[in-house]
Amino acid sequence: MDLETINIRYSLKNIPHPSEKSYTKLLISKTEHFLKRLRWKAFFFDNNDHREQKETFGFKTPHTPPANAELLKFESELYQIINSLQYKRQKNKFQSQLHHDVKIIRNSGKVIVEADKTNNLYTIEPEKYTKLIHSNITKSYKKCEKEEKGEVDEKSAEIARKLEIEDRVQTFTTKNCFIKIKDHKENFPKNLQCRLINPAKNELGKVSQQILRSVISELTAKNTHLNF
């Protein structure tokens, strides 16, 4: 299978300068998130009735915090700062190289695949990538009916209700899986092996992880000879 290596001589954490529209949109989103947390802090400070807080296992509330009269002026002035921002285009050799590389990648018409245990990147034709995805999925999974997914969602909802977090947990959402190329294996690339990554997870796994961690902590505290 034809694979082409992408030679990028800088860290993939580097990003090109965003457009004015993209930057402003993200800035407003982050500001709203900050003000939301600030409102919740003010709400709990003003309504400190020392009630026992229920366990939410880290799931955020879907409710919107009430407005606080003492924060209104601050919020208004904060948004005025965003509205009054002025932008100036800055160019340098490195940013020009980033934009050039991004343009080449977008116009290549190929899929970029990460390596499994190295920092290498490879390009592959979309048809061949789809074939690899299909072969790796059918090797590890089998197709189920929609009714089976519905049964899983019903059981998850029942558990969420018992834990009193049904208003915080989302139903099982489907996400596209992807692969990573095992370029450290023998006979690569003649014998191309991949690792299938499935990002679709049930949110209740977060609950079981915390419960298990708590049990392990209690056991190790009582018996220091245990090693998990």
Salt bridges, closest charged atoms under 4 A:
ASP2 OD2 - LYS128 NZ 3.44
GLU4 OE2 - LYS110 NZ 3.10
ASP49 OD2 - ARG51 NE 2.60
GLU75 OE1 - ARG39 NH2 2.87
GLU114 OE1 - LYS180 NZ 3.83
ASP116 OD1 - ARG195 NE 2.86
GLU125 OE2 - LYS110 NZ 3.85
ASP153 OD2 - LYS149 NZ 2.95
GLU158 OE2 - LYS162 NZ 3.81
ASP167 OD2 - HIS63 NE2 3.85
